[in-house]
Amino acid sequence: MRHLPLLALLPSLALAQTGAVDRAPAPPRGVTLPPTNAALIDEAPALSLNPAGLGFQDAGQLFYLHERNLESDSVADAVFLGTRLLGLGAGFSLEWIRGENAPDYRKTSFGLSLGPRTLQLGAALHDFSSDDRRIGGLTSWDVGLTARPFRFLSLAAVAKDVNAPEQDGLKLPRRYNFGLGLRPLGERYTLGVDWLFAEGGFREGLATYTLQAEVVRGLRLGGGLSHGFVSGIPLALQVAATVDLGHAGLTYAAGGAGNGLDHVLQLRLSSERYRSVHGGGGVVALVDLDDMLAGGVSPVLSLLGVSEVDPYLRLMKFLDLATRDERLKGVVLKMEGLPGVGWGTAEELRQSLLKLREAGKKVVVVMLSGDDRSYLVASAADSVYALTEASLPINGLAATVTSLGGTMEKLGVHWDVARVGEYKTAMEQFTRSDMSPAVRETLDAYLDAQVAHYEKAVEAGRKLPPQKLRAAWAQGILSSKRAQAAGLLDGVVSATELEARVAEWFPGLRFHPSYSPRDEREDRWGLRRRIAVVPVLGDITGGRSREDPLGFAQLAGAETVVRALQEAQDDPSVVAIVLRVDSGGGDVLASDLMYRAVLEAKKHKPVVASMGDAAASGGYYAAVAADEVLAEPTTLTGSIGVFYPKPALEGLGMKLGVNQETLKRGELADLLEWWKPWTPEQQAAVQTWVDDSYDTFITEVARNRKMDKAKVDAVARGRVWSGTDALARGLVDGLGGLPEAVASARRRAKVPPAEDLDLDVMGDARGFLSGLGGEPGVHALAGLLLPALPERPPEALSVLAREVGLGSPELLRPGLKAMMPFRVRIR
């Protein structure tokens, strides 16, 4: 008999679930939801069932529900609002309950949820108002927990009315709900089980079972069943159908326990797009490559340390996701100058377009303007078009080196340099007024390799023989019509007819101008495992990775790279690491710190190095420790060598009336001073130091590449190779870009081919002054950069600064260097 009071409470136990379809409209009953359970719900209506579910919202949601219960002759309406606010899941709702044989009342609720995607903790406050004095003024609290540790499992625990409010003889006892969700076959089919009971009555509880299934894209069916294990609790059934239309959805649910149906109509509006019934027919995306590559934050924010992921790496992630998106059937690529893209990354982009085509996507390129580098990318498309007045300087390749030796002589500045190898021509731009034979030999060999690769790629993609490409070069800057006549284009379009032409190119497909690969709500439990991309971009230096707001310099800081590698190797969700190197090198110590960190990381997880436009000197040194090293055919690779530069400013000082005298104890105490040129003894001492560092460099390369040290020395000595030549000489393991490196890392980590992984950048650059706390190399430039410009300077000014050495602050900072021996522009 002691359980009779509990049995009397059962009509209120199945709050907002299938079992509520035959319950009287009395508190704390709210509007009945379509079939769901405490572990499954993750939208705004979670506020009434399990507030922890609010934490899985990613955008704003509005739900309106209308319920008509013929058995109890009651009507209910509800509005649920939910969103993500300051990293928290937030919800608000109003529910109106009216019945013939029960008091009318209104229920107002507020809720918050916090935590990671795998574990959310939520709380909700419910306030009741009514003309019935027993109900009006009641306030109750709920707390809930949802754990989604795996893709197939969701667990929930909810405590309802934890404060057990009581007023004028009406008491709301504490109630509990334990929920289980299972997805044995992926996201399309979901099973749920709940056990609901009042305090002290675990065995007299109510069991509910839920089945949800997406039968076709955008059409979901659901079913629910509830029953008790004691007499007097009827069996309740509920079925539902949902049609999703992207930002809107409509659900109808009906159920009952034998004496009349309960009808629920639910309307959803959301800023987040759901899988839609009209979204499976295929979409065409417009991708503006230049817009995506521009990136960057304003100079003022950059000075304050605000940053974003490197635009090029972000673009590569976008293209990778687009390749795997089943909805995407076609891509229109707008292309102009491709800012920040060199020949190595251009080849990487070309390969990405080829992968889009291999995945069944039709690719059309529209060029607003473009040179040979842009055309290399475009040649991978199904079709290439240009706007009517496009500028197309597709006229061959040229390598330019700017020398300041004559300027230094006029200024009275003498440069002392200790180096190893005839090809380690670093600082020649300051010591010579012309190109040395070693530089000329290196650049000639690189240009030959680059042209051969370019011609082969264009012939394969455009079926255009090399002689026809060279004939086009001879015309200089091509108009669109002449480029079409030369076979470089499939046609010429005007900007006004572009949309109509898209309909011609992709008949029967839907144009999606704001396409994003993951612009639909992701109904996935748990977290994806990840491959971490650790960038080494720009000159290698100490401290943190950073970029200046003027666009002159990008610095890869050893502190940032080492910390990112440590974080990746310790993170259990990271299965492998890709070291992304696009650097001509820099400080020897910083390069060695990165190299040692890679050695340590690969003891724990596979590490694959991916080289972009350049992986030279210190950049190559950081990469060579990886399990596998990949370069593009045109990557500037190698430059294995070390040098130490020092200016002698005595001549300039004399012209300016400056004199400097030094008192010393020790014959070589002033050998690093920037005033007088080295004596022979000083030169010999520094050369010995440089030789020792070079010996360490080639020793480590020989160990990692499993090559004889003498063989490494033969291809080292500062020589820069193309990726193709580097492969032939054993300096890299294969040719490929970031996608190939990711695929290799995946294989090495033994990840099943069907498993979907995330690609996350760890350790990206911050604003230029983000590391003022004693980091080397920052204070020397801070004074130059503090008067921030409202906008970045023109690209031409940035290019000029890099060519004359102002874009490489690391080059002029004191210390032993492992850097590419020249700044070269190839167009």
N, C-alpha and C positions, 0 to 999 in steps of 0.2 A: 504493500500500500504506500510505502514511502516514496514510490516513483510517480504516483498519480499527479502531483503538482508539475513534475517535469513533462508528463504527457500533455498536460493542458497547455504548456508553453510551446509545444511543437509547431503550431501554426505560425509562429514568428521566427522559427529557426532558419528557414530556408530563404533568407533575405536575398532578393534579386536573382535567384537561381531557379532552375526548373521546378523545384519543389514548391515555389511560391505561387504557382499558377492556381492552386486551389485554396489559398490562405486568405483569411479575412483581412480587410484593409485596416489594420490596427498597428500602431507603432510597435517595433521600429521598422515594419515592413515598408519598403520603397517600391518603386516601379520595377516590375519584373524585366530582366534583360533577356535577350535571345540566348540560346544555349551556350554556356561558358562555365568556367570555374575559377577558383581563387588563384590557381597556378597558371592559368591561360590568359587571363584578362590583362591587357597592357595598353588600354586606351583611356580616354577621359572618363567613361562610366566606371572605371576601376574604383573611383572614389566611394561608390556605394557598396563594393564587394571586398576589395583588398587595396588599400591606399598605396601599397608598395608598387602596384602596377602603373601608377602615374609616372614613375621614373623611367619607363621605357618609351615615353613620348619623345619625339624629336622636333615637333613643330606644333603649331596651333591646331586645335580640334574643337568642333562644336557638334554635339549630338542632341537631337530632339527625339523623344520617345512618347508615344501615346499608347496606353493600354486600356483595353475594354474587357472586363471579366464578367461573362454572362452568368457564371455560377454564383458569384457573390454580389452581382449587380453593382459593380463599382467601376469607376473611371479614374485613370491616373495619367498625369502628364509630367514630363521632366525635361529639363535642359541641363546638359553637362558641358562645361568648358574646361579644356586642358591645354597646357603648353609646357615648354621648358623655359625656366626663368632662372638666370644666374647659376646655371648648372644643376638646378633642382627641377624635379617634376612637380608641377603645380596643378591644382584642380579646384573648381567651384561648381556647385550644382544647386538647382531649385527643383523640388518635387512636390506636386500637388496631388493629394489623395482624396477622392470623394466616393462615398458609398451610401446606399439607401439605409443600411442597418448599422452604420458605424459613424463615428464623428469624422468630420472633415478636418484635415490638418495639412500644414505645409512643413516640409523638411528642407532646411538650408544647410549646406555642407561646404567645408573648406578642407583641403588636404595638401600635404607636401610629401615628397619622397626624395631620398638622397642615396648615393652610393654608385659603384661602378655598374657596368652592364650585366655583370654576373651576380650581383647581390644588391638588392634594393631594400631599404627600410623606409616604411611610410607611416604616416599618422593622419587621422581625419577627425574633425570636429563636426558634430551634427547638432543642429538647434531646431527644436520643434515649436511651431506656433499653431494655435487653434482656439476656437471659442470654448472648447471643452477645457475647463481649468485643470483637469488631470494631465492633459497633454501640453498645453501652452506653457512654455518656460522650461520644458525638459531639455537637458543638454547631455550629450554622451560623447565618448571618445572611442575611437578604434585605432589599433596599431596592427601593422601587417609586415610580413617579410616574404620576399620572393627571391629564390636562388635559382640561377640558370647556369650551372657550372659547365654543362655540355650542350652540344647542339640538339641532343635527343631528350634532354631531361629538364623539367622545371618543377620546383618544389615551393610550396607556400604554407605559411602558418599565419592565421589571423585571430586576433582577440577582439571581439566586438563588445561595445558598451563596457569597457574596462572599469569605468567609474561606477557601474551599477546604479544609475540614477533612480530616484524614487520620489513620487509626488502624489499626494492625495490618494494613496492606496494603489497607484499604478507604479509598478517596479519593472525596470528593464534589467533582467539578470545578465551576468556575463555569459557570453557564448563564444564558442571556438570553432574554427574551421581549419582543417588540415587538407591541403590539396596536392595532387600529383598530376603532372602533365608528361606525356610521352609522345615522341615522334620517331617511331621505329623506321619509317620509310621516307624521312625528309620532311620539308615544310608543308607539303601538300596535304598530309593526313596527320591529325592531332587527336590524341585520346586524353581524356581527363577523368579523374576520380576525386571526389571530396567526401570527407566525413565531418558532419556538423553536429554539435551537441552543446547542451547547456551545462553550466558549471555543476559538477556533481553527477551528471548523467551521461557519461561517456558511452555506455552500452545502449542507451535508449536514443541514440542519435539517428541521423538521417544520412543515407548514402545517395550521392548523385553521380551519374555517369554522363560524360559528354563526348560527342564525336563531331569533329569539324573536318571538312574536306573541300578542297578547291577542285571541282570536277572539270572545269575548263577555266582558262584564264579569265579572271574577273568575276566568276560565278562560284559562290561558295554555298555549300549546304551544311546544315548543322542539325544535330539531334541531341536530346537530353532525356534522361530517365532518372527518377528519384523514388526511393522507397525506404521504409524503416524496417526494423527487425522486431518490433513489438506490434501487437494488435492495435487497430484503430488508425493507423497511418496509411492512407490510400496510395496506390501506385500512381505517379504523375508522369505524363509524357509531354514532350515539346519538340516540334520540328521547325526549321527556319531555312530561309533562302535569302542570300545577299547578292545584289548586283552592284559591282564597283564600277564607277565611271571616272576614275582618276581622282579628282578633287572632291567628288561627291559619291555617296553610296546610299542604297536603299535596302532595308531588311524587313521582311515580314516573318513573324513567328506566331505559331498557334499551338496550343496545348491544353491539357485538362486532365481531370481525374475521373471522368465518367458522367458528371452531372451538368456539363456545360463547358464551352470553350473559353479560353483566355486568348485574346488577340493582342499582339504587340506590333506596332509599326515604328521603325527606327530610321531616321534620316541623319546622315553624317555629312558634314562639310569640313574640309581640312586644307590647310596650306600645303601639306605634304601629299604627294601623289601616290595613290595606291595602284596596284596592278589592275589594269582596266580591261574590260571586255573588248574595247576598240583599240587596245594598245598592242595586240599581237600580230597585226597585219603587216608590220614592218614600218620603220621610220627612216627618214633621211636627215642627217645632221649637217649643220653648217658650222665649220670649225675655222676660226680666224687664227692662223698660226702666229702671226705677228702680235696680235692682241694677247694671246696666251703666253708668249715669250717675253712680253714687255715687263709684266710683273713689277715687283719692287714697291716699297712704301715711299712716302714723301721724304725729302731730305731731312726735315725737322724731326720727324718720327724716327728716322734712321739714326740720327745723332743721339736720340734718347734711348736707343737700344731696341726699338721695335723692329721686327723683321718678319719675313714669311719664308716658306719653303722655296728653294731655288726654282725659278719659273721653268727651266728646262726639265728638271726632274719631275716637276708637277705635270708638265705636258706628257712626258713619257709614261707616267702612271695613268693619265687620262686615256692615252692611246691603247695601253695594255688592257684597261677595263673595257674600252669600246670594242676591242677585238673579240672579247669574250661575251659581249652583250647580244643575246639572241634577238632582241627587238631591232637592233640596228642592221639595216640592209644596204645603206648607202651613205657616203660622206662627200660633201663638197668642201674642199680645202681652199680657203683664200690665202694667198701668199704674196708677200711684198719683199721686205728686206731681211727677214729672219734674224732679228737682233740677237747677238750673243752666240750665234751658231757658226762654228768653224767647219772645216772639211771633215773632221772625224765625226762630229755630231750630225752633220748633214747626211753622212752615210748611215748613221744610226736611224735618223728619221726616214730615210729611203727604205731601210729594212722594215721599219714599223708600218709603212704604207703597203709594202709587199705582204706583210702578215695580215693586214686588214683584208686584202684581196684573197689571200689563202683561206681566210675564215668566211668567205662568201659575201663580203661587202664590196659593192662597186665604189670606186674612188675616182672622183673628178677633181682636178686642180684648176683653179682660176687664178691666174697671175696678174696682179696689179702692176708689178714690176719685178725684175729678178735678174740676177747675174748667173754665171756658170754654177756657183754653189747652190743657188736656189733651183736651178734647172736639174741638177743632180737629184735633188729630192723629188721634183715634179716628175722625173722620168719613170718613177715607179707606179704612177697612176694609170688607170684604164684609159683616161683621156686627159689632155692638157689643153686649156683654153687661156686666152688673155683678153683683157679689156681692150677696147678700141684704141685708146691712147696710152697703152702700157709702154713703159720704157724697159727695154730688154738688152742690156749690155752683155750679151753672151758672146764674148770675144776672146776667150782663152784665159790662161792662168799666168800670173806674174807674182814673183816674190820680191819684196822690197825690204831693204835693211837701211836704217838711217844711222849715219856716223856723225859723232860730235867731236872727233879728234882735233879738227881744225879749230873748233870753238874753244876747246880746253887749252890749246896752245896760245890762243889770243888772250885767254883769261889768265894765263900763267899757272895753270893747274897741271901738275904732273901726277900720273897714276902708277903706283907700284902694284904688280899683280904676281902672285905665286900660284902656279897651276900645274896640272898634270895632263899631258897628252896634247898632241898637235891640234886636235879638234876641239879641245876645251877652250874655245875662243872667247869666253866670257870677258867682258869689259873692253873688247876691241871697239865697241861703239864709242868708247871714251878715249881710246888710245890711238886709233887710226882714223884717217879721213877717207878711207876707201875699204872695199870688201876684200878680205884676205883670201888667198887661194883655198884655204881649208874651208872657209864659209861657202865660197863659190862652189866647191866640189860637193859639199853636203847638200846645198840647196838645189843644185842641178839634179842630183840623184833623186831628191825628194820630189821635185817637180815632174821628173820623168815617170816616177812610180804613180804619182797622183793623176797625171794625164792618162796614163795607160788604164788605170782603174776607172776613171771618169768615162773614157771612150767605151770601155767594155760595158759599163753599166747602162749608158745611153743606148748602145746597140741592142742590149738585151731587152730593155724596157720599151724603147721607141722604134725598134727595128731600123735604126738610123745608122748607116755605116760611118766609120770614123772620118772618111774623106768628106762626107757631106757635113758633118759637124765642123770640121776645120774650114770648109767653104763658108759656113755661116759665120765663123770667127772672123774671116777676112772682111766681112761687111761692117765690122765695128758695132755700133749700137743699132739693134734691129727694131724696126717698127713691128707692130703686131702682124700686119699683112705680110711683110717680108719674112717674118719668122714662120708664118704658116706656109708660105711658098717654099721655104727651105726645109719643110718637113718637121720642124720643131714643135708645131702646134697642130691640134685637130680642128681648131676654129677660132674665130674672134667673136666676142659678145660685148654688148653694151651693158652698162650698169642697170639701165632701166628694164632690160628684158631678162635679167638674170633669173628672177623668180619663175617666169614662164619657161625658160630653158631648163630649169631644174625639173619641171613637170615632164619635159621631153626626155631628159636623161634617165629619170626614174619613174616610169609610168606605173600607176597603181599604188605608189607608196605615199606615205604621209610626211610632209615636210615639217621638221621639228627644229625651229631656229634656236631654241634655248636648250638643246639636248645636253644631258649629262648622263654618263653611264650608270650612275646610281641615284637617279632622280625619283625612284619609286621607293615607297616605304619598305624597309627590309624587315620581314617577319622571321627573323632568325634568332635562335637562342644561343647563349654562350658567346665567346669571342673566337674569331678566326685566329689560327696561328699565323705568325708573321715572318716575313723576310725583312731584315733591317738593312736599309741602305745608308751607309756612313759616308758622307761626302768629304773629299779632300779637293777643294776647289780654290784655285788661285795660288798665290805665293805662300809657301810654307813658312810659318813663323811660330814663335812661342805664344803662350796665352790662348785666348779664345778665338774661334773663327769669327770673322767680322767683315763687313763691307763698308766702304765709305759712301756717303750720300751723293757724291759727285760722279760716281761711276768710273773713277780712275783705277781703283784698286779693290781686289778681293783677296782676303787673307785666310788661309787655312791654318787655324791655330792648333798646336799640338795638344793643348789642354782639352779643347773641345773634342777632338778626334779620339784621343785616348779615353776620355770619359764616356763617349758614345760607344766605343768598342767594349768597354767594361760593362756598361749598362746592357748592351745587346747580348753579351755572353752570359750575363747573370739572369736575364729575363726568361722565364720558362716558356713564354708564348712565342719567343723568337727561335725559329728552327735553324736559321742560317744567316750569314752576313754577306752582303755585297759591298765591297769597298769601292766607291766610285771616285776615280782619280781623274781630274782634269787640271793638271798643274805642271808648270815647268820647273818646280822645285823651289828651293829657298835655303833656309837655315839648316845647317848640318845636324845640330843637336836636336832640333824639332823634328827633322826627318827621321832621325834614329829613334826618337821616342815613339813616333808612329809605327815604325818598323817593328820595334820590340812589342808594342801593344798588339799588332796583328799576329805576331808569333804566339803570344799568349792566348789570344782569342781563338785561334784555330786549334788549340788543345781542347777546347770545349765544344766548338761548333764549326761546321764547314765555313770557310771564308773564300770567296771568289772575288778577284779584282777585275773591275771593268774600267777600261781606259777610254776617255773621250777624245777631245782634240789633241791633248798632249798628256803624256805621262813620262816626263823627262827628269833626269838627275834625281833630286830628292823625291819627286813624285814617283819615279820608277822604283826608287829604293823602298818607299812605303808599300808599294804594290807587290814587290817581288816576294814578300813573305807569305802571300796568300797560297791556298791549296792549288788554285788555278788562276792564271793570268790571261785575260782576253783583251785584244786591241782591235780597233777598226783598221782596215787596210791602209787608211790615210792618217792614223794617229802618229803624231810626233813622239817617238819612243826612244828610250835609252839615255843618251847623253850622260853615261856613267862617268862621273868625274867630280873633282873638288877644286875650288880655287879660293884665294883670299885676296880681296882688293883693298887698297889703301890710297887715298889721295894725298898728295903733298901740296899744301896750300901756301908755301913760302913765297912763290912767285906772285900769286895773287895778292898776298899780304903786302909785299913790297910795293905793288902798284897802288895799293890803297893806303900806304903809309903805316902798315901794321908790322910790328916786330915781336918776335917771341924768342925767349932764351930759356934753356932747360938746365937745371942742376940735377945730376943723377948719381946714384951709387949702384953700380952694375953696368957693364959695358952695353948690354942690350935692353936696358930698362925702358928706353923710349922707342923701341922698334915698332910699336903700334900707334904712335902719335901721328897726327894728321898734318905735320908741319914740314919736316924735311924728307926728302927721298931716302930710301933705304941705302945703307952702305952694303958692300958685298957680303959682309958677315951677317948683317941683318937679313938680307935676301936669302942667304943659305939657311939661316935658322927657321925662317917662316916656311921655306920650301920643304924642309925636313918634316915640319908639322903637317903640311898639306899632303906630302907623300904618305905619311902614316895613316891619315884619314882615308886617302884613296885606296890604300892597301886593305883597310877594313871594309870599304865599300865593295871592292871586287871579291874579297873573301866571302862576304855574306851573299853576294849574288851567286857565286860559284856553289855555295852550300845549298841554297834554295833551288837553283836551276839544275843542280846535279851535273855541273859542267866542270871541266878542268879550269883551274884558276888562270893559267896562261891563255886559254881560249877565251875566257871572259875578258882578260886584258886586251886581247887582240881586237875585240869588237867594242871595247869601251873607249877609254882615252878621250872622252868627251864627244864621241861621234853620235849624231842624231840620225835615227833610221825611221823609215816609214813602218807602219805596222806589218806590212807584207814582208819587208826586208828583215824586220825584227824576228818574225816567225821563222824565217829561213835560217837565222843565226841562233835560234834557241833561246831568245830573250823572252818570248811569250809562248803560251801553250796553244793558242788558237786565235782565229779571227771572229769577231762578233762584238755586239754592243751590250747595252744594259739588259734587253730582253733575254739574250743568250746567257748572260751571267746569272740572271735570276733563274732561268731554267736549269742551269748547271748546279746552282746552289740547292735548288729543290731536289734534284736527283741525288746529290751528295747527302742531303738530309734524309733521304729515303721517304719522302712525302708521297703518298699515293697520287697518281695523276688526276683522280677525280676530286681531290680535296682542294677547296677554294682557299687561297692564302691572301693575306693583305700585304701590301708593299708599303712600308713606312720609312720615312726619312728620319734618322736619328742623328742629332748633332749638326743641324744646319747653322748657317752664319747668322750672327746678330748684328745690330747696328754698330757703327764704327767705334763709338765711345762706350760700348756696353761693358768693356773690361778695363776701366780706368784704374782698377785696384792694383797697380804695380805691374801690369803686364808689359813685357818688352815690346818696343816698336810702336806703342800708341802715343806716348807723350811727345815724341819727336814730330809727329804730324798733327797733333791736336790743334796747335796754334794756326796752322794753315787751313784747317777745316772748320773751325768754329763759326766763321761768318757764313752760315749755310745759305745757299741759293734757294729761291723758291721752287725751282725746277732743276732737273738734271741738265747738264750741259749737252750741246749737240753731240751726236755720235762721232762726228768728225773730230771734235776737240778731244774726246776721250781716246780715239784711235791715235791721234798725234801724240798725246801725253804718253801713251804706252810705248809708242815707237821710239821716243827719245829717252825713255827710261824713267819718266816721272810716274808712270803707272805701276812701277815696281819699287815701292818703298823698301822692301826687304833687301833689294840689291845694294842700297846705300847705307843700310844699317850695319854697324860693326859686327864682325863675326865671320866664321868659316862658312862658305856657301857651297851648296850642291844645287846649281841652277842651270837651266838651259842656256847655252852660251850666247844666244842672240834673241832679240825681239824681232819677229818676222811677220809680215802681213802678206797672206797669199789670197789673191782674188782672181 
